[in-house]
């Protein structure tokens, strides 16, 4: 039941912008809780990499006195990966197109993360 609710939040998020290509909710230990990913994308790999990057981001923010981590943003030639906490036990990961309007995506992701945190 919880997975269905999380998936509905992800579907709503993906529907808010044509620039969002995929999204997933991952536990902080790297297990996929719910996802809306394109075919051929490995859920386990996305989960493990998201957890690893968020952990590294946490440590970097602490070591460099930047305060609590809010998000990790990766820009590649074919788009963006945005990761943010959704409560203390989960991570919301979003894949966006290279020409995405990041300001709007940040806002939509923040709202979705709050909904997810409330569900967990």
N, C-alpha and C positions, 0 to 999 in steps of 0.2 A: 504494500500500500504506500509506504513512504517513497519507494522508488518511483511509483507512478506520479506522485505529487511533485517530486523533484524533476522528473521528466517533463511535466507540464510547465513548470517554471522555465526550464531550458527551451522548450518549444516556443514559449511566449517571448523569451529573450531573443532567440534566433529570428523570430518574426518581426521584431522591432526595427531591424536594419538589414538591408540586402548585403551590407558589408560583412556581416557575421556569417562565417561559413560553418562553424561547429562550436560546440560547447560541452562541458562535462563538469560534474561535481565529483570530487575526489577526496577521500579521507586523507588526513595529514600523513598517514603511513603509506599512501600510494595506491589504495584500492578504489577502483571506480565504483561510485555509488549510483550514478545515473549519467547517461550521455546522449547527445544527439550529434553523432559523428558521421562523416561521409563513409561510404563503403570502402573497404580496404584499409582503413585506419585502425590500428591495433589499440584497443582500449587499455590493455595492460601497459603498453609502452607509454601511452599518453599519461596514464596515472602515475607511473613510476617517475617519468621525467618531470612532471608537474610538482610532485612532492619533493624531488631532489632540488629543483630550482628554487622553490619557495624556502626550503631549509637553508640553502646557500644565501638567498636574499636576506633571510632573517639574521643570519650570522654576520653578513656584510654590514647591514644597517646598524647592528649592535657594535661591531668592532670599529666602525667609522663614525660612531656617535651621531647617527641620523635618526634616532628614535625608533619607535615601533614600525615595522614594515607594513606598508599599506598595499603595495602591489609590485609585481615584477612585469616588465614589458620587454619583449624581445622583438626586434625588427629584423626580418630577413628579406631577401630579394623578392620572395613570393608572398609576403604578408607579415602579419603580427601575431604574436602569442601574448595574451594578457592573462596574468594569474593574480587572484586576490583572495584573501580569506573570506569565507562565508561562515562566520562564527569561529569558535576556537578549534573545532574538530574537522573542518572541511575547507576545501579549496575550490574556487570556481575558475575554470580555465576556458578561455575563449580564443578561437582562431578567427582572424579577420583578414580581409583582402588588403593588398598593399596600398590602395588609394582610399582606405577607410577614413571616415571623419572621426578621429579618435576622441574628440571632446564628447560627442554624442554617445559613443560606445562606452566611454568611462562612466557616464551618467547611467546608462542602461545596465551596465554590469554592476554598479554599486547598488542599484535598486534590486536587481535579481539576487545579489549576495545577501542582502538584508532579508528577503523573502525566504531564501534557503536556510539562513541561520535560524529564522523563526520556526521552520519546519523540523529542524534537527534539535 
